[in-house]
Amino acid sequence: MSVTTQSQISAPETRFKTQPLTPALGVVVEDFEFTEQPDPNDIRDLQALADHHLLLLFRDQSISETAQVAVSEALGTLIPPVEPAFTSTTNPWILRLGNVGMDGQTLEPDSPATQFTYAPERWHSDGSYKPVPNYLTILHGLELPPEGGQTWFSSMVAAFEALPEETRERIGSLSMEHPYPNSGKTVAGWTGRELEVQKHPMVRNLPGGQKALFLSPFGGKVDGMSQEESDKFVGELYDFATSGPFSYHHSWTLGDTLIWNNRGVIHTARPWDRVRHRRLLQRTELADSHN
C-alpha cells in the first residue's frame, strides 16, 4: 500500500520550527504562544501549516478562554457550540468537554455533560452534520486522567490516495447522510437539539487540490444502498482509513493544544474512567468557507 508522505508535497515556508508527528500526518509547532493579541503574520503561517499538515500540536501552553477565542477568531469565522448547555458560562464560544463543572466539582457519570463525551468516541469529522461542515477545531487540555482519554487522528487525504482506483471512482459520484448524533437524546433533563439530516459527497475537495474521504459513522446511508449495504461499505472504508499508515495517536500531556483541519482529518476520543478520573478540555470551532 502506497502512502503519500508530507515530504512528497511542498510544505509552506513559515517562521515556525516544526517536527513531524508521522510521515503522513501532523507536526509539532514550536515558538508560538496563544495570546489575546495574536500577530497576523503568525496567524497566516499557522493557517498555511494547518492546510498542509492537517494537524498541529503545541506543547506547554497555558491558554485562557480569551486567548483561545482570540487566536480562533484570527484564524477564521468562529461558530458557537451546537449545544449551549455545555458552553463555558464565562465565554459562549468555548465548549467544555469532560466531567468537570464550572464550579470545579466532578460531575456524575450520568450527568448530561459527562454523557455528552461519549459521542466523540467514534471516528468522525467535527460538524459533518451541518449544511456547511467545520474547518478548524482547536482543543486545549486543562485536566487529564492518568490513563485513557487519548485522541486518535487519521488523514482522510492519505487514505483516499491509497484506495484502489476502482474504489476512488466508485465513491467519486456518491453522497451519504450525516446525522447529528445527539438528535433527540435525553439525559437527566437535557435533550439534544433536533437537526435536519444533511447529505454530503463522500469525497471532499480541498482548496489545495487534494481529495479526502468524507464519511459519517452515525448511521447515515449512502445513496443507492440499503442501510445494511451502506453500513458494511462505510465500515470497510473506515477500517481502511484508520489503519496505521494514515494515523497518529495523541497521548495528552497537560498544556497540550491541538489544531486540526476537519477538511482532511478525522479523529476519535478514546475511553477513560469517568467514575475515578477527571478530564476537561476546552474547544473552539471555525466555519468552512470552501465547498
C-alpha positions in Angstrom: 0.0 0.0 0.0 1.5 3.3 -1.1 1.2 6.2 1.4 1.9 9.8 0.4 4.2 11.4 3.0 4.3 15.1 3.9 7.8 15.4 2.4 6.4 14.5 -1.0 4.3 17.6 -1.1 6.0 21.0 -0.9 5.5 22.4 2.6 4.8 26.0 3.2 7.6 28.2 4.4 6.9 29.7 7.8 8.9 31.3 10.6 8.0 28.4 13.0 10.1 25.4 13.6 8.2 22.2 13.1 8.8 18.5 13.8 6.7 15.8 12.0 4.3 13.6 14.1 4.1 10.9 11.5 5.2 10.6 7.9 1.6 11.1 6.7 0.1 13.5 9.2 0.8 16.4 11.6 3.6 18.5 13.0 4.7 19.9 16.4 4.8 23.7 16.1 7.4 25.5 18.2 7.8 29.2 19.0 4.1 30.1 19.0 2.2 31.3 22.1 -1.6 31.7 22.3 -2.2 35.3 23.3 -5.1 37.7 23.3 -3.5 39.8 20.5 -2.0 37.3 18.0 0.3 38.6 15.3 -1.4 38.5 11.9 1.8 37.1 10.3 1.8 34.3 12.8 -1.8 33.6 12.0 -1.1 33.4 8.3 1.7 30.9 8.9 -0.5 28.8 11.2 -3.3 28.6 8.7 -0.8 27.5 6.0 0.5 24.8 8.3 -3.0 23.6 9.2 -3.9 23.5 5.5 -0.8 21.5 4.6 -0.2 19.2 7.6 -3.9 18.9 8.8 -2.9 18.5 12.5 -0.8 20.9 14.6 0.4 20.2 18.1 1.6 22.9 20.6 3.3 21.9 23.9 3.3 23.6 27.3 0.6 26.1 26.7 -1.4 27.8 29.4 -4.3 29.2 27.5 -7.1 31.4 28.8 -10.5 31.2 27.2 -10.0 34.8 25.9 -6.7 33.9 24.3 -8.1 30.7 22.7 -11.0 32.7 21.3 -8.7 35.5 20.0 -6.5 33.1 18.1 -9.5 31.2 16.8 -11.2 34.4 15.6 -8.0 35.5 13.9 -7.8 32.1 12.0 -11.4 32.3 10.6 -15.0 32.6 11.4 -15.9 31.4 14.9 -19.1 29.3 15.3 -20.8 28.7 18.6 -21.1 25.2 20.1 -24.1 23.3 18.8 -25.2 22.5 22.4 -25.3 25.7 24.6 -25.8 23.6 27.7 -22.1 22.7 27.6 -20.5 26.0 26.9 -18.5 28.0 29.4 -20.6 30.4 31.5 -17.8 33.0 31.0 -17.4 32.7 27.2 -20.1 31.4 24.9 -17.6 30.4 22.2 -16.0 27.8 24.4 -17.3 24.3 24.6 -16.2 22.4 27.8 -15.7 18.7 27.2 -15.4 16.5 30.2 -16.7 15.7 33.6 -15.7 18.9 35.5 -18.3 21.6 36.2 -17.8 25.3 36.1 -17.6 25.3 39.9 -14.7 22.8 39.7 -16.8 19.9 41.0 -16.6 16.5 39.5 -19.7 15.6 37.6 -21.6 12.4 38.0 -21.2 9.7 35.2 -24.9 10.1 34.3 -24.8 13.9 34.1 -25.6 15.4 30.7 -22.1 16.9 30.3 -20.4 13.6 31.0 -22.8 11.7 28.8 -22.1 14.2 26.0 -18.5 13.0 25.9 -19.5 9.5 24.6 -20.5 10.6 21.1 -16.9 11.6 20.1 -15.7 8.0 20.8 -16.4 7.2 17.2 -14.3 8.3 14.3 -15.7 11.5 12.9 -15.1 14.9 11.4 -16.4 17.8 13.6 -19.6 19.4 12.3 -20.1 17.0 9.4 -23.8 17.0 10.3 -24.1 20.7 9.4 -25.0 22.2 6.0 -21.5 23.6 5.8 -19.1 21.3 7.7 -16.4 22.7 10.1 -13.0 23.9 9.0 -10.6 24.0 12.1 -11.0 22.8 15.6 -8.8 24.0 18.5 -8.7 21.8 21.6 -6.8 22.6 24.8 -6.2 20.3 27.7 -7.0 21.6 31.2 -7.3 18.4 33.2 -6.3 14.9 32.2 -6.8 11.4 33.5 -3.8 9.3 34.4 -4.8 6.7 31.8 -7.1 6.6 28.8 -8.6 9.7 27.1 -6.2 9.8 24.2 -7.3 11.4 20.9 -6.6 9.5 17.7 -6.4 11.1 14.3 -6.3 9.8 10.7 -5.6 11.5 7.4 -8.5 11.1 5.0 -6.4 12.6 2.3 -3.7 9.9 2.6 -6.4 7.3 2.9 -8.2 8.4 -0.2 -5.0 8.5 -2.2 -4.2 4.9 -1.1 -7.6 3.5 -2.1 -7.7 1.2 -5.2 -8.5 3.3 -8.3 -11.9 1.5 -8.8 -13.0 2.4 -5.3 -12.0 6.1 -5.8 -14.0 6.1 -9.0 -17.0 4.4 -7.3 -17.3 6.8 -4.4 -16.5 9.9 -6.5 -20.1 10.2 -7.6 -21.7 9.1 -4.3 -23.1 11.1 -1.4 -24.2 10.0 2.1 -26.2 11.2 5.0 -24.6 12.8 8.1 -27.0 12.7 11.1 -26.4 14.7 14.2 -25.5 12.0 16.8 -27.3 13.7 19.7 -30.6 14.5 18.0 -33.4 13.7 20.4 -31.1 12.3 23.0 -32.3 12.9 26.6 -30.2 12.7 29.7 -31.2 13.9 33.1 -33.4 16.7 31.8 -31.1 17.7 28.8 -32.4 17.0 25.3 -30.1 17.2 22.4 -31.0 19.5 19.5 -33.1 18.2 16.7 -31.1 18.9 13.5 -32.1 18.0 9.9 -30.0 15.3 8.4 -27.6 16.7 5.9 -26.1 14.9 2.9 -22.6 15.4 1.6 -20.4 13.9 -1.2 -18.2 11.0 0.0 -15.2 12.8 -1.5 -14.4 16.2 -0.2 -12.4 18.6 -2.4 -9.8 20.6 -0.6 -8.6 24.1 -1.6 -5.1 22.9 -2.5 -6.5 20.4 -5.0 -6.3 17.3 -2.7 -9.3 15.0 -2.2 -10.4 13.4 1.1 -12.8 10.7 2.1 -15.8 12.2 3.9 -17.8 9.7 5.9 -20.3 9.7 8.8 -20.2 6.9 11.5 -23.6 7.8 12.9 -25.9 5.7 10.8 -26.0 7.8 7.7 -27.0 6.0 4.5 -25.1 6.0 1.2 -27.1 6.9 -1.9 -28.5 4.0 -3.7 -27.7 1.4 -1.0 -29.8 -0.3 1.6 -28.9 0.5 5.2 -27.2 -2.8 5.6 -25.2 -2.4 2.4 -24.3 1.2 3.4 -23.2 0.2 6.9 -21.0 -2.5 5.6 -19.4 -0.3 2.9 -18.8 2.6 5.2 -17.4 0.3 7.9 -14.9 -1.1 5.4 -13.8 2.4 4.3 -13.4 3.4 8.0 -11.3 0.3 8.7 -9.1 1.1 5.8 -8.8 4.8 6.6 -8.0 4.4 10.2 -5.2 1.9 9.8 -1.7 2.5 11.0 -0.1 4.2 7.9 -2.6 7.1 8.0 -3.0 7.6 11.8 -1.5 9.4 14.7 -2.4 8.6 18.3 -2.1 11.5 20.7 -1.5 10.9 24.4 -2.3 14.1 26.2 0.1 16.0 28.4 -1.1 18.9 30.5 -0.8 22.1 28.5 -1.1 20.4 25.1 -3.1 22.2 22.4 -4.2 20.8 19.1 -5.5 22.4 16.0 -6.8 20.1 13.3 -8.3 20.6 9.8 -11.7 18.8 9.5 -11.5 19.1 5.7 -8.9 16.3 5.6 -8.6 14.6 9.0 -10.9 12.5 11.3 -10.5 11.8 15.0 -11.9 9.8 17.9 -11.7 10.3 21.6 -10.6 7.2 23.4 -12.4 5.9 26.5 -11.4 6.9 30.1 -12.7 6.0 33.5 -15.4 8.7 34.2 -16.0 7.4 37.7 -12.5 7.5 39.0 -10.9 10.3 37.0 -11.4 13.8 35.8 -10.9 15.1 32.3 -11.6 18.6 30.9 -10.7 20.2 27.6 -11.9 23.5 26.1 -12.8 23.7 22.4 -13.4 26.3 19.7 -14.6 25.7 16.2 -14.3 27.5 12.9 -16.7 27.5 10.0 -15.6 26.5 6.5 -15.7 28.9 3.6 -14.7 26.3 0.9 -17.2 23.8 -0.5 
